[in-house]
Amino acid sequence: MPDTGLEWLVEHGIGETRALLMDGDKPVAAKMRWPGELAPGETFDGKLLQKSGARGMAAHPSGQGVLVDRLPRDASEGATIPLTITRAAMTERGRYKLAAARPISATFASVESPMATGESVRSFPDSTWDDIWHAASSGEVEFSGGSLIFATTPAMTLIDIDGDFSPRELALAAVPEIARWLPLFDLGGSVGIDFPTLEAKTDRKAVDAALEHALADWPHERTAMNGFGFVQIVARLEGPSLLHRFATSRVGMAARMALRRAEMVEGPGATLLTVHPALKAKLKAEWLAELESRTGRPTRVETEPGLAIEAAQAQIVPHD
C-alpha cells in the first residue's frame, strides 16, 4: 500500500473477519466478512450453467451459484470460464441475491481485499470497532445540531436528516457526517439522502458543492439536489453493508459480538458469557470450542431474558 498514512487493520474473529482502515488513531472505513462468503476480488474457474445473452449463472467450486455478466459471445453452457467475484452474496428482506462475477478477461477495476493484505491484530485500538458496531445496530448517528437516520430497503439505503438548525445550516452540517459514515458502514449501491427542503436554488447549490468536496475521495456518481431536498448517490456495491447485516441477521451479528467480548476479557479462571436467550442458540459449538482454544479458559454460557440482544456480557469468574 502506498505511504498515505492509511493502514488496514484486520481482526480475525470467531465467525467473522473484521477490518478497519485507520488514519492514525481514527477509523475511516470498515468491512466485515463471514466464513464461506465469496469475497470481491476472489478468482476461480466456474462452470457456466446457464446463459442468456451476456448474462448467465456459473457454479463456484464450493457449489454456490454465481451470477455472471459480460460473458463473451462464444461462451457456451457447460464451459469452464476463469471468473472474478465482483459482489458478495446479499440477503435482503424477502429475497436472497447470489454473488456476482465477471470473466477475468472483462475490463473492470480490480478489488484489493483488506482481509488479505491488512495487518492482523488481536484487537482494534480502544473502542473503535464497538462505536461503529453500535451505530450500525441503532441505525442512527448524532452530530452537533442533528442526527442521521439510516434505513435499508431492497431498492436503496435511505438517510434522513433531523435537527434543530435552519434547513440550510442543518443540510451543510450533515454533509461531513454523511461522508464519514458511508465508508464506515461499508455502504454501496444506491443511497438516497433526504435533506431538508431548500427553497432557494443557491442553497441547494451550496449543499451540492459541499457534497462534491466531502466525497471527492469516495468513488461514486451523484445527482444534484432536487427541489424536495433529495440526492441520490450510486457507488460500487461489493456486498452487504454493516447496516444490511443488522437488518437481515441481527441475532447473528449480536452472537458474533458476544464472542468477541468474551475473547477480549482477560485473567485466570473461566469465561462467563451472559446473553439473551435468543443468542444462545446462535452460539455454535465449534465457535465456543474456538473461544476456549483462543483464551485457554473454559466457557460457561448463561441466559438473561432482561438483556437486550446486543448487550451480551462477558466476565472472568472462578473456575469450578
Helices and strands as residue ranges (DSSP letters): E 6-12, E 17-23, E 26-33, E 43-52, E 55-59, E 65-68, E 80-87, E 90-92, E 95-97, E 99-103, H 114-117, E 119-120, H 128-138, E 140-143, E 146-152, E 157-163, H 167-184, E 189-194, H 201-214, E 221-222, E 230-235, H 242-264, E 270-275, H 277-280, H 285-295, E 299-303, E 313-317
